[in-house]
Amino acid sequence: MPLDDSPTHDTPEVLIALIDDDPAPEHLLAAVAAQSGFRCRVWRLNSRDTLQLLTQATAEDTPRLVLLEWKLAGTEPLRLIEQLKTGFDRRIPVIVFAAWENKDDVAAAYDVQANCWVVKPASPDEYARTVAQILHFWLRDVRLPVPMLNRARAGS
């Protein structure tokens, strides 16, 4: 018998930062999160606004997970990952969620401390299943430290 994973009031709410110029994945991510038993707020950030919004985040508004589309208009994804890992909280997982897999891009993403690279499935059902697996792994199975703003920001 399947377990009921629907969120309850006892389920803590988590914030997920979705960095994607396309607004469509935001609604699917929120729906999959709810169906998977998570109470999530999703911040869809475009590449231009990401660092400004994240650097202004309070401890309560610090995402537990960042999903990053590799192809962003006018943005170098490697630089963005570096900035997230050095200018924000480096312990927050950054998941590259791309429509393809290029070994050089994958290696470069890991070199700048991306936590993993996941290829987006083309089918909506597979996409939803993959997102659910990502959420279960990073938000339920993995033990992460409580998000903490970088010490450099704490002193400002």
SULDA-V149356 format. One record per helix or strand of 3 or more residues. SS is the DSSP state (hx for helix, st for strand). FROM is the first residue (numbers start at 1). LEN is the number of residues. If there is no record, write none. Layout:
SS_FROM_LEN + SS_FROM_LEN
This chain:
st_13_7 + hx_24_12 + st_39_7 + hx_50_6 + hx_59_3 + st_65_4 + hx_77_11 + st_93_6 + hx_103_9 + st_116_4 + hx_124_18 + hx_151_4
